[in-house]
Amino acid sequence: MWSPVLSCGKRQLSGYHVYRAQQREVFANAITEVTSTGAATAAFEDDTGANGTTYDDRVTAVGEAGNESAASNQAEGTLPPPSPPRP
């Protein structure tokens, strides 16, 4: 979840891009866009990564003209390991 942006300069906000890198990788060299959201959405639940892996995520705001803001600060998260099989 992140704080919503109301506008991008003189343009209206179009949405957000969420980017991911595995922890400790150089973010700029190992970046992957994992989703784009509309302007009304200021949260993303990541279930597409590998279980037990720690990721660093960043968010950018995108204006109507396609201009993208600088990336947010990194947010770290670890996807839980898989549940053990049921007996």
C-alpha positions as CSV (number, residue, x, y, z in Angstrom):
1,M,0.0,0.0,0.0
2,W,1.3,3.5,-0.8
3,S,0.1,7.1,-0.4
4,P,-2.0,8.0,-3.4
5,V,-0.9,10.8,-5.7
6,L,-3.6,13.3,-6.9
7,S,-1.8,14.7,-9.9
8,C,1.5,14.5,-11.8
9,G,2.4,18.2,-12.3
10,K,-0.2,19.8,-14.4
11,R,-1.5,16.5,-15.7
12,Q,-3.9,14.1,-14.1
13,L,-2.7,10.8,-12.7
14,S,-3.3,7.8,-14.9
15,G,-2.1,5.1,-12.6
16,Y,0.9,3.4,-11.0
17,H,3.6,1.0,-12.0
18,V,5.0,-1.5,-9.4
19,Y,8.5,-2.8,-9.9
20,R,10.4,-5.6,-8.2
21,A,14.0,-6.8,-7.7
22,Q,15.2,-9.6,-5.6
23,Q,16.8,-8.4,-2.4
24,R,20.4,-7.3,-2.6
25,E,20.4,-7.1,-6.4
26,V,21.3,-3.8,-7.9
27,F,17.8,-2.4,-8.4
28,A,18.4,-0.6,-11.6
29,N,19.9,-3.7,-13.3
30,A,17.4,-6.3,-12.1
31,I,14.1,-4.5,-12.2
32,T,10.9,-6.1,-13.4
33,E,7.5,-4.5,-13.8
34,V,5.1,-6.7,-11.9
35,T,1.9,-4.8,-12.4
36,S,0.2,-1.5,-13.5
37,T,-2.8,-0.2,-11.6
38,G,-5.4,2.5,-12.2
39,A,-5.3,5.8,-10.4
40,A,-7.9,4.7,-7.9
41,T,-5.8,1.8,-6.7
42,A,-3.0,2.5,-4.2
43,A,-2.2,-1.1,-3.1
44,F,-0.9,-4.3,-4.6
45,E,-0.7,-7.8,-3.1
46,D,2.1,-9.7,-4.7
47,D,1.5,-13.4,-5.2
48,T,3.6,-13.9,-8.4
49,G,7.0,-14.3,-6.8
50,A,8.8,-17.3,-5.5
51,N,7.8,-18.5,-2.0
52,G,10.4,-17.8,0.6
53,T,12.1,-15.1,-1.5
54,T,12.7,-11.6,-0.3
55,Y,11.9,-8.8,-2.8
56,D,12.4,-5.0,-2.9
57,D,9.5,-3.2,-4.5
58,R,9.2,0.4,-5.8
59,V,6.2,2.3,-7.1
60,T,6.1,5.1,-9.7
61,A,3.1,7.4,-10.6
62,V,2.2,7.7,-14.3
63,G,0.5,10.7,-15.8
64,E,-2.0,10.8,-18.7
65,A,0.8,11.6,-21.2
66,G,2.8,8.6,-20.0
67,N,5.3,10.5,-18.0
68,E,6.6,8.5,-15.1
69,S,7.7,9.8,-11.7
70,A,10.9,8.9,-9.9
71,A,10.6,5.7,-8.1
72,S,9.5,5.5,-4.5
73,N,11.7,4.3,-1.7
74,Q,12.2,0.6,-1.6
75,A,9.8,-1.6,0.4
76,E,11.0,-5.0,1.3
77,G,8.8,-8.1,1.6
78,T,9.2,-11.8,1.8
79,L,6.7,-14.2,0.3
80,P,5.9,-16.9,2.8
81,P,7.2,-20.4,2.3
82,P,4.7,-22.9,1.0
83,S,2.4,-24.5,3.5
84,P,3.3,-28.1,4.4
85,P,1.0,-30.7,2.9
86,R,-2.0,-31.7,4.9
87,P,-1.9,-35.3,6.4
